[in-house]
Amino acid sequence: MKSFDWIQETEKKWNENADFWHENSENMWLKGSRSTIIPFIRERLTSGSQILDAGCGDGFGSYLLAENSYKVTGIDIAEKMISHAKEKRKHLNVTFHKADLTKLPFERGQYDAVMAINSIEWVEQPLDVLEEFHRVTKEKGFLFLGLLGPTAGPRANSFPRLFGNKAICNTMMPWEFEQLAQENGWELLDGMPVYKEEAKKVDVTGLPRHLKQALTFMWVFMLQKR
């Protein structure tokens, strides 16, 4: 049986998807599922802060952060994504590098904050990545992490596991990540739901947070390093 290398398979998938992603990323960040993320960060993080965009894709989110006066380093595992970023997302306040989230090539305490949107889902050991984020953030630094919820279409990538096959999308849910983070050096400060249009019709007033998370396409966490 052919051995399965999660990192290589993930890089292959996102290289294959890079052109499609590039065609659609601006719409996602400006009008779609990611449109509330930069405003969420801007209201909570001091202008001029140094941010690591971990899993930057084609770099449009990094570019928006730079446009909002942050100093940004964007990294992605897929070389083709980074090529798009370097070619199309030029800005004085942003640089891009190919890198693996499980082995970040940065110094301890280098960043004021990390933004990781829909990237920790694509690693085999989420705790390893969470510990790397903790290592590279400054004392009392922040983590803005968007995790795909149960209603997100990309969650279908974990389906092969039901046949005992390897899959490159882990099954961690928002309430699981929340507990994992709080047990491993992070304090939960805030959160923001992103719902599909159908779910927006549901009155979630009074529901506990984990039930609100159960309806989400994505939940965006704000955490602080302890």
Backbone as CSV, one residue per row, in Angstrom:
resi,resn,N_x,N_y,N_z,CA_x,CA_y,CA_z,C_x,C_y,C_z
1,MET,0.842,-1.201,0.000,0.000,0.000,0.000,0.878,1.252,0.000
2,LYS,0.557,2.208,-0.819,1.330,3.434,-0.916,1.215,4.232,0.369
3,SER,2.350,4.708,0.878,2.348,5.492,2.104,1.673,6.839,1.842
4,PHE,1.073,7.381,2.887,0.321,8.630,2.770,1.063,9.722,3.521
5,ASP,1.455,10.755,2.825,2.135,11.890,3.431,1.168,13.072,3.437
6,TRP,0.644,13.390,4.623,-0.398,14.415,4.749,0.073,15.747,4.169
7,ILE,1.295,16.154,4.507,1.799,17.453,4.064,1.931,17.499,2.546
8,GLN,2.486,16.447,1.953,2.630,16.421,0.499,1.276,16.426,-0.195
9,GLU,0.334,15.660,0.338,-0.996,15.601,-0.275,-1.724,16.937,-0.157
10,THR,-1.529,17.614,0.965,-2.156,18.921,1.149,-1.566,19.937,0.177
11,GLU,-0.252,19.929,0.067,0.402,20.838,-0.877,-0.075,20.570,-2.302
12,LYS,-0.202,19.302,-2.671,-0.668,18.941,-4.002,-2.077,19.461,-4.253
13,LYS,-2.957,19.267,-3.281,-4.348,19.699,-3.440,-4.446,21.203,-3.662
14,TRP,-3.711,21.970,-2.844,-3.849,23.415,-2.936,-3.087,24.003,-4.107
15,ASN,-2.068,23.331,-4.591,-1.469,23.736,-5.867,-2.460,23.538,-7.004
16,GLU,-3.186,22.417,-6.968,-4.187,22.144,-7.998,-5.344,23.138,-7.940
17,ASN,-5.674,23.604,-6.735,-6.816,24.509,-6.560,-6.435,25.980,-6.634
18,ALA,-5.153,26.274,-6.816,-4.677,27.652,-6.692,-5.324,28.610,-7.687
19,ASP,-5.466,28.205,-8.938,-6.048,29.108,-9.940,-7.515,29.398,-9.634
20,PHE,-8.258,28.349,-9.267,-9.675,28.544,-8.914,-9.794,29.461,-7.711
21,TRP,-8.955,29.216,-6.699,-8.983,30.042,-5.494,-8.683,31.500,-5.841
22,HIS,-7.688,31.702,-6.677,-7.282,33.056,-7.052,-8.411,33.801,-7.767
23,GLU,-9.176,33.093,-8.562,-10.287,33.708,-9.281,-11.412,34.151,-8.349
24,ASN,-11.497,33.527,-7.187,-12.641,33.764,-6.300,-12.301,34.440,-4.973
25,SER,-11.024,34.577,-4.660,-10.659,35.040,-3.318,-11.103,36.469,-3.031
26,GLU,-10.984,37.356,-3.999,-11.362,38.741,-3.747,-12.839,38.845,-3.389
27,ASN,-13.676,38.101,-4.082,-15.101,38.118,-3.772,-15.371,37.568,-2.371
28,MET,-14.655,36.516,-1.972,-14.842,35.943,-0.637,-14.483,36.950,0.452
29,TRP,-13.381,37.672,0.241,-12.920,38.613,1.255,-13.732,39.911,1.257
30,LEU,-14.234,40.325,0.112,-14.926,41.605,0.029,-16.442,41.487,0.192
31,LYS,-17.017,40.365,-0.269,-18.476,40.245,-0.246,-18.983,38.936,0.356
32,GLY,-18.127,37.927,0.437,-18.580,36.596,0.825,-18.306,36.235,2.269
33,SER,-17.943,34.961,2.480,-17.837,34.404,3.825,-16.737,35.029,4.675
34,ARG,-15.771,35.701,4.042,-14.665,36.299,4.792,-14.779,37.813,4.938
35,SER,-15.888,38.381,4.499,-15.996,39.842,4.425,-16.019,40.529,5.793
36,THR,-16.371,39.820,6.851,-16.439,40.444,8.179,-15.154,40.267,8.980
37,ILE,-14.176,39.529,8.439,-12.991,39.176,9.227,-12.045,40.356,9.431
38,ILE,-11.701,41.073,8.372,-10.780,42.214,8.525,-11.391,43.287,9.424
39,PRO,-12.678,43.646,9.258,-13.271,44.600,10.206,-13.234,44.098,11.658
40,PHE,-13.452,42.794,11.858,-13.399,42.192,13.192,-12.012,42.391,13.800
41,ILE,-10.970,42.149,13.009,-9.599,42.315,13.495,-9.265,43.786,13.706
42,ARG,-9.647,44.614,12.769,-9.309,46.043,12.830,-9.850,46.702,14.101
43,GLU,-11.016,46.256,14.559,-11.623,46.822,15.767,-10.927,46.358,17.049
44,ARG,-10.061,45.323,16.935,-9.500,44.701,18.132,-7.974,44.693,18.193
45,LEU,-7.318,45.076,17.110,-5.864,44.994,17.056,-5.272,46.340,16.652
46,THR,-4.301,46.789,17.410,-3.681,48.099,17.195,-3.068,48.219,15.799
47,SER,-3.314,49.337,15.172,-2.723,49.628,13.864,-1.207,49.571,13.956
48,GLY,-0.565,49.019,12.921,0.882,48.899,12.897,1.407,47.597,13.471
49,SER,0.532,46.770,14.017,0.949,45.484,14.576,1.506,44.576,13.487
50,GLN,2.417,43.699,13.874,2.971,42.716,12.960,2.126,41.447,13.020
51,ILE,1.616,41.013,11.856,0.706,39.877,11.785,1.280,38.803,10.872
52,LEU,1.189,37.569,11.330,1.480,36.416,10.478,0.160,35.897,9.932
53,ASP,0.009,35.912,8.614,-1.167,35.336,7.963,-0.813,33.894,7.606
54,ALA,-1.261,32.971,8.447,-0.858,31.568,8.367,-1.847,30.768,7.532
55,GLY,-1.442,30.474,6.302,-2.335,29.847,5.332,-2.982,30.939,4.502
56,CYS,-2.142,31.767,3.889,-2.620,32.998,3.239,-3.253,32.783,1.876
57,GLY,-3.133,31.567,1.316,-3.663,31.359,-0.020,-3.000,32.281,-1.023
58,ASP,-3.797,32.958,-1.839,-3.231,33.849,-2.863,-2.929,35.237,-2.325
59,GLY,-3.064,35.419,-1.007,-2.581,36.632,-0.372,-3.514,37.818,-0.316
60,PHE,-4.772,37.657,-0.726,-5.639,38.833,-0.726,-5.978,39.286,0.688
61,GLY,-6.156,38.348,1.599,-6.393,38.725,2.996,-5.192,39.454,3.582
62,SER,-3.996,38.985,3.260,-2.770,39.658,3.696,-2.728,41.083,3.153
63,TYR,-3.074,41.224,1.882,-3.089,42.535,1.246,-4.063,43.486,1.956
64,LEU,-5.241,42.978,2.309,-6.221,43.813,3.013,-5.715,44.238,4.383
65,LEU,-5.030,43.335,5.077,-4.434,43.697,6.362,-3.399,44.815,6.172
66,ALA,-2.563,44.674,5.138,-1.555,45.699,4.849,-2.198,47.036,4.519
67,GLU,-3.299,46.992,3.787,-4.030,48.209,3.448,-4.602,48.882,4.688
68,ASN,-4.784,48.091,5.750,-5.289,48.632,7.015,-4.156,48.920,8.003
69,SER,-2.957,49.137,7.452,-1.799,49.612,8.216,-1.167,48.578,9.133
70,TYR,-1.345,47.287,8.826,-0.629,46.245,9.548,0.601,45.821,8.738
71,LYS,1.610,45.290,9.416,2.798,44.746,8.770,2.647,43.237,8.717
72,VAL,2.615,42.677,7.527,2.117,41.317,7.339,3.149,40.398,6.706
73,THR,3.221,39.183,7.223,3.946,38.093,6.583,2.921,37.028,6.219
74,GLY,2.806,36.721,4.943,1.872,35.689,4.493,2.614,34.413,4.151
75,ILE,2.127,33.282,4.657,2.742,31.994,4.337,1.673,31.016,3.868
76,ASP,2.086,30.107,2.999,1.194,29.054,2.533,2.038,27.852,2.128
77,ILE,1.448,26.669,2.220,2.172,25.448,1.887,2.276,25.232,0.379
78,ALA,1.396,25.895,-0.384,1.337,25.669,-1.827,2.141,26.716,-2.580
79,GLU,3.142,26.275,-3.312,4.011,27.179,-4.063,3.219,28.018,-5.061
80,LYS,2.213,27.425,-5.677,1.434,28.151,-6.675,0.619,29.271,-6.040
81,MET,0.129,29.038,-4.825,-0.568,30.103,-4.108,0.382,31.269,-3.848
82,ILE,1.576,30.952,-3.386,2.552,31.993,-3.091,2.952,32.750,-4.361
83,SER,3.028,32.042,-5.483,3.332,32.707,-6.757,2.260,33.726,-7.102
84,HIS,0.992,33.344,-6.935,-0.101,34.299,-7.172,0.032,35.500,-6.241
85,ALA,0.327,35.220,-4.972,0.425,36.287,-3.979,1.532,37.275,-4.328
86,LYS,2.692,36.761,-4.667,3.832,37.626,-4.982,3.586,38.446,-6.247
87,GLU,2.860,37.867,-7.184,2.618,38.549,-8.456,1.506,39.583,-8.365
88,LYS,0.437,39.260,-7.611,-0.774,40.083,-7.639,-1.013,40.906,-6.384
89,ARG,-0.356,40.585,-5.261,-0.683,41.256,-3.992,0.494,42.076,-3.475
90,LYS,1.087,42.834,-4.350,2.258,43.625,-3.973,1.844,44.786,-3.057
91,HIS,2.602,44.955,-1.970,2.351,46.041,-1.024,3.611,46.221,-0.189
92,LEU,3.927,47.440,0.177,5.133,47.711,0.957,5.116,47.011,2.316
93,ASN,3.937,46.751,2.842,3.821,46.192,4.191,3.551,44.697,4.223
94,VAL,3.788,43.989,3.114,3.515,42.553,3.121,4.611,41.797,2.366
95,THR,4.993,40.648,2.913,5.908,39.723,2.243,5.285,38.336,2.276
96,PHE,5.668,37.491,1.307,5.100,36.155,1.204,6.199,35.098,1.144
97,HIS,5.931,33.953,1.783,6.889,32.855,1.811,6.143,31.519,1.783
98,LYS,6.744,30.524,1.181,6.231,29.159,1.249,6.677,28.557,2.583
99,ALA,5.746,28.013,3.347,6.091,27.450,4.653,5.004,26.493,5.117
100,ASP,5.396,25.602,6.011,4.527,24.587,6.604,4.092,25.072,7.984
101,LEU,2.791,25.056,8.265,2.283,25.546,9.546,2.828,24.762,10.737
102,THR,3.193,23.526,10.527,3.664,22.706,11.641,5.114,23.000,12.008
103,LYS,5.837,23.739,11.142,7.244,24.075,11.401,7.498,25.493,10.899
104,LEU,6.998,26.461,11.638,7.096,27.849,11.199,8.538,28.351,11.258
105,PRO,9.036,28.958,10.184,10.433,29.407,10.116,10.635,30.800,10.717
106,PHE,10.104,31.007,11.923,10.168,32.325,12.551,10.641,32.205,13.994
107,GLU,11.127,33.333,14.538,11.651,33.368,15.891,10.526,33.356,16.919
108,ARG,10.860,32.926,18.110,9.919,32.972,19.228,9.521,34.428,19.498
109,GLY,8.225,34.654,19.661,7.733,35.986,19.996,7.904,37.022,18.908
110,GLN,7.896,36.607,17.659,8.162,37.538,16.554,6.954,38.391,16.176
111,TYR,5.734,37.886,16.412,4.535,38.557,15.904,3.605,39.021,17.015
112,ASP,2.949,40.145,16.749,1.920,40.632,17.670,0.666,39.780,17.583
113,ALA,0.414,39.216,16.404,-0.797,38.433,16.202,-0.620,37.464,15.042
114,VAL,-1.430,36.437,15.051,-1.528,35.484,13.948,-2.965,35.497,13.447
115,MET,-3.125,35.543,12.142,-4.429,35.313,11.518,-4.344,33.988,10.768
116,ALA,-5.251,33.083,11.078,-5.267,31.778,10.408,-6.711,31.458,10.038
117,ILE,-7.055,31.657,8.784,-8.434,31.486,8.338,-8.544,30.222,7.493
118,ASN,-9.296,29.258,7.996,-9.535,27.982,7.300,-8.230,27.299,6.902
119,SER,-7.262,27.294,7.800,-5.994,26.627,7.510,-5.696,25.484,8.471
120,ILE,-6.094,25.594,9.739,-5.785,24.541,10.696,-6.586,23.265,10.410
121,GLU,-7.654,23.391,9.620,-8.424,22.204,9.223,-7.611,21.246,8.366
122,TRP,-6.577,21.779,7.715,-5.840,21.009,6.708,-4.518,20.457,7.237
123,VAL,-4.425,20.315,8.564,-3.230,19.718,9.158,-3.622,18.466,9.933
124,GLU,-2.685,17.542,10.020,-2.960,16.266,10.669,-3.035,16.388,12.183
125,GLN,-2.198,17.240,12.763,-2.142,17.406,14.216,-2.369,18.879,14.565
126,PRO,-3.620,19.297,14.757,-3.910,20.703,15.043,-3.176,21.253,16.264
127,LEU,-2.963,20.416,17.287,-2.280,20.905,18.479,-0.857,21.354,18.162
128,ASP,-0.175,20.644,17.263,1.181,21.036,16.880,1.189,22.450,16.290
129,VAL,0.195,22.743,15.476,0.108,24.062,14.845,-0.251,25.126,15.883
130,LEU,-1.171,24.798,16.760,-1.555,25.733,17.815,-0.344,26.085,18.688
131,GLU,0.500,25.109,18.960,1.716,25.358,19.741,2.711,26.214,18.968
132,GLU,2.779,26.041,17.654,3.638,26.891,16.836,3.125,28.338,16.826
133,PHE,1.820,28.518,16.724,1.256,29.868,16.796,1.609,30.508,18.142
134,HIS,1.525,29.724,19.203,1.843,30.209,20.542,3.317,30.626,20.611
135,ARG,4.175,29.837,20.004,5.619,30.117,20.046,5.977,31.424,19.356
136,VAL,5.373,31.698,18.197,5.804,32.850,17.400,5.094,34.149,17.768
137,THR,4.100,34.096,18.656,3.446,35.326,19.094,4.124,35.874,20.344
138,LYS,4.064,37.181,20.492,4.623,37.850,21.652,3.787,37.551,22.893
139,GLU,4.340,37.872,24.057,3.561,37.735,25.289,2.298,38.590,25.176
140,LYS,1.181,38.004,25.542,-0.133,38.651,25.427,-0.526,38.917,23.979
141,GLY,0.136,38.215,23.035,-0.220,38.349,21.630,-1.550,37.675,21.326
142,PHE,-2.031,37.860,20.102,-3.378,37.434,19.745,-3.378,36.409,18.608
143,LEU,-4.419,35.605,18.610,-4.676,34.661,17.526,-6.101,34.868,17.038
144,PHE,-6.228,35.206,15.757,-7.534,35.314,15.099,-7.647,34.101,14.183
145,LEU,-8.468,33.147,14.572,-8.528,31.884,13.843,-9.949,31.579,13.397
146,GLY,-10.097,31.384,12.084,-11.379,31.010,11.520,-11.396,29.515,11.241
147,LEU,-12.347,28.814,11.842,-12.456,27.365,11.684,-13.763,27.015,10.980
148,LEU,-13.677,26.198,9.934,-14.886,25.773,9.233,-15.838,25.070,10.196
149,GLY,-17.109,25.457,10.139,-18.125,24.836,10.974,-18.728,23.605,10.321
150,PRO,-19.716,22.991,11.001,-20.326,21.761,10.489,-21.033,21.901,9.153
151,THR,-21.494,23.115,8.806,-22.262,23.285,7.572,-21.395,23.655,6.370
152,ALA,-20.073,23.703,6.557,-19.177,24.132,5.477,-18.950,23.017,4.462
153,GLY,-19.132,23.340,3.191,-18.930,22.366,2.122,-17.568,21.702,2.117
154,PRO,-16.475,22.448,2.363,-15.150,21.810,2.356,-14.985,20.697,3.369
155,ARG,-15.865,20.599,4.336,-15.802,19.510,5.305,-15.961,18.141,4.626
156,ALA,-16.512,18.128,3.423,-16.664,16.867,2.686,-15.316,16.210,2.403
157,ASN,-14.235,16.973,2.480,-12.910,16.416,2.230,-12.465,15.417,3.292
158,SER,-13.154,15.385,4.430,-12.808,14.410,5.472,-13.571,13.091,5.300
159,PHE,-14.486,13.024,4.343,-15.344,11.848,4.171,-14.600,10.525,3.975
160,PRO,-13.485,10.468,3.241,-12.803,9.178,3.030,-12.441,8.426,4.303
161,ARG,-12.365,9.136,5.427,-12.003,8.463,6.681,-13.043,7.409,7.072
162,LEU,-14.281,7.570,6.597,-15.341,6.618,6.929,-15.111,5.254,6.294
163,PHE,-14.250,5.214,5.291,-13.875,3.956,4.658,-12.499,3.471,5.127
164,GLY,-11.988,4.140,6.170,-10.676,3.778,6.673,-9.539,4.333,5.845
165,ASN,-9.855,5.290,4.958,-8.837,5.889,4.105,-8.338,7.202,4.709
166,LYS,-7.167,7.615,4.294,-6.605,8.873,4.758,-7.308,10.055,4.090
167,ALA,-7.446,11.134,4.837,-8.040,12.357,4.314,-7.216,13.528,4.802
168,ILE,-7.187,14.611,4.040,-6.346,15.740,4.428,-7.125,16.861,5.094
169,CYS,-8.381,16.618,5.437,-9.159,17.587,6.205,-9.498,16.929,7.534
170,ASN,-9.005,17.501,8.649,-9.340,16.905,9.946,-10.780,17.226,10.329
171,THR,-11.275,16.585,11.338,-12.699,16.690,11.683,-12.955,17.591,12.889
172,MET,-11.995,18.379,13.304,-12.141,19.227,14.484,-13.259,20.250,14.299
173,MET,-14.152,20.318,15.263,-15.262,21.253,15.260,-14.933,22.475,16.127
174,PRO,-15.655,23.587,15.936,-15.343,24.804,16.692,-15.306,24.624,18.204
175,TRP,-16.258,23.880,18.760,-16.271,23.693,20.209,-15.089,22.851,20.686
176,GLU,-14.588,21.968,19.816,-13.400,21.187,20.153,-12.156,22.067,20.122
177,PHE,-12.040,22.904,19.083,-10.898,23.808,19.016,-10.882,24.740,20.214
178,GLU,-12.041,25.235,20.589,-12.129,26.164,21.718,-11.549,25.540,22.991
179,GLN,-11.907,24.295,23.244,-11.383,23.605,24.424,-9.889,23.337,24.278
180,LEU,-9.471,22.907,23.078,-8.064,22.629,22.831,-7.210,23.869,23.087
181,ALA,-7.669,25.007,22.605,-6.915,26.246,22.766,-6.823,26.648,24.234
182,GLN,-7.934,26.562,24.938,-7.951,27.006,26.327,-7.146,26.091,27.244
183,GLU,-6.983,24.851,26.834,-6.178,23.923,27.626,-4.693,23.992,27.264
184,ASN,-4.350,24.805,26.262,-2.967,24.827,25.771,-2.447,26.246,25.543
185,GLY,-2.649,27.094,26.540,-1.964,28.373,26.560,-2.674,29.561,25.970
186,TRP,-3.976,29.432,25.685,-4.714,30.544,25.093,-5.945,30.882,25.918
187,GLU,-6.260,32.160,25.988,-7.475,32.637,26.647,-8.466,33.104,25.590
188,LEU,-9.698,32.643,25.682,-10.734,33.044,24.733,-11.235,34.442,25.074
189,LEU,-11.135,35.360,24.097,-11.584,36.734,24.306,-12.891,37.049,23.594
190,ASP,-13.062,36.515,22.398,-14.220,36.910,21.593,-14.434,35.881,20.490
191,GLY,-15.570,35.975,19.830,-15.872,35.079,18.724,-16.919,35.676,17.814
192,MET,-16.920,35.224,16.580,-17.855,35.750,15.588,-18.340,34.627,14.679
193,PRO,-19.654,34.450,14.554,-20.162,33.425,13.641,-20.251,33.917,12.213
194,VAL,-20.076,32.981,11.278,-20.359,33.240,9.864,-21.348,32.173,9.434
195,TYR,-22.544,32.599,9.042,-23.612,31.673,8.700,-23.905,31.683,7.205
196,LYS,-24.355,30.556,6.698,-24.925,30.528,5.353,-26.253,31.283,5.377
197,GLU,-26.719,31.670,4.192,-27.940,32.475,4.108,-29.123,31.787,4.773
198,GLU,-29.258,30.463,4.595,-30.389,29.747,5.193,-30.336,29.798,6.713
199,ALA,-29.134,29.675,7.260,-28.987,29.664,8.714,-29.223,31.041,9.323
200,LYS,-29.038,32.094,8.523,-29.275,33.444,9.027,-30.739,33.665,9.389
201,LYS,-31.600,32.816,8.865,-33.038,32.947,9.149,-33.409,32.365,10.506
202,VAL,-32.488,31.629,11.108,-32.748,30.992,12.394,-32.480,31.984,13.519
203,ASP,-33.410,32.089,14.457,-33.230,32.954,15.618,-32.361,32.222,16.638
204,VAL,-31.117,32.673,16.778,-30.187,32.006,17.693,-30.119,32.700,19.045
205,THR,-30.958,33.716,19.220,-30.971,34.435,20.491,-31.214,33.464,21.645
206,GLY,-30.355,33.519,22.618,-30.525,32.666,23.791,-29.889,31.304,23.685
207,LEU,-29.421,30.930,22.487,-28.756,29.633,22.347,-27.363,29.689,22.951
208,PRO,-26.913,28.615,23.599,-25.530,28.583,24.070,-24.564,28.609,22.888
209,ARG,-23.324,29.005,23.149,-22.368,29.213,22.071,-22.153,27.963,21.229
210,HIS,-22.080,26.786,21.851,-21.791,25.585,21.059,-22.920,25.254,20.093
211,LEU,-24.169,25.631,20.421,-25.261,25.412,19.473,-25.233,26.441,18.347
212,LYS,-24.825,27.663,18.658,-24.622,28.649,17.593,-23.517,28.175,16.652
213,GLN,-22.447,27.634,17.226,-21.348,27.124,16.414,-21.788,25.963,15.535
214,ALA,-22.742,25.179,16.017,-23.214,24.020,15.261,-23.919,24.422,13.968
215,LEU,-24.371,25.662,13.878,-25.064,26.150,12.684,-24.129,26.839,11.702
216,THR,-22.875,27.010,12.084,-22.021,27.901,11.311,-21.362,27.258,10.103
217,PHE,-21.105,28.120,9.113,-20.169,27.823,8.040,-18.747,27.990,8.562
218,MET,-18.568,28.992,9.416,-17.253,29.259,10.017,-17.460,30.011,11.326
219,TRP,-16.579,29.724,12.283,-16.552,30.502,13.529,-15.173,31.136,13.624
220,VAL,-15.144,32.442,13.874,-13.885,33.171,13.992,-13.607,33.432,15.475
221,PHE,-12.483,32.936,15.954,-12.076,33.091,17.348,-11.067,34.217,17.491
222,MET,-11.173,34.929,18.613,-10.093,35.796,19.038,-9.580,35.265,20.362
223,LEU,-8.291,34.906,20.393,-7.673,34.375,21.597,-6.431,35.184,21.936
224,GLN,-6.066,35.153,23.222,-4.849,35.833,23.665,-3.903,34.845,24.320
225,LYS,-2.636,34.976,24.004,-1.617,34.088,24.553,-1.485,34.296,26.051
226,ARG,-1.507,33.196,26.796,-1.273,33.247,28.244,0.196,32.985,28.536
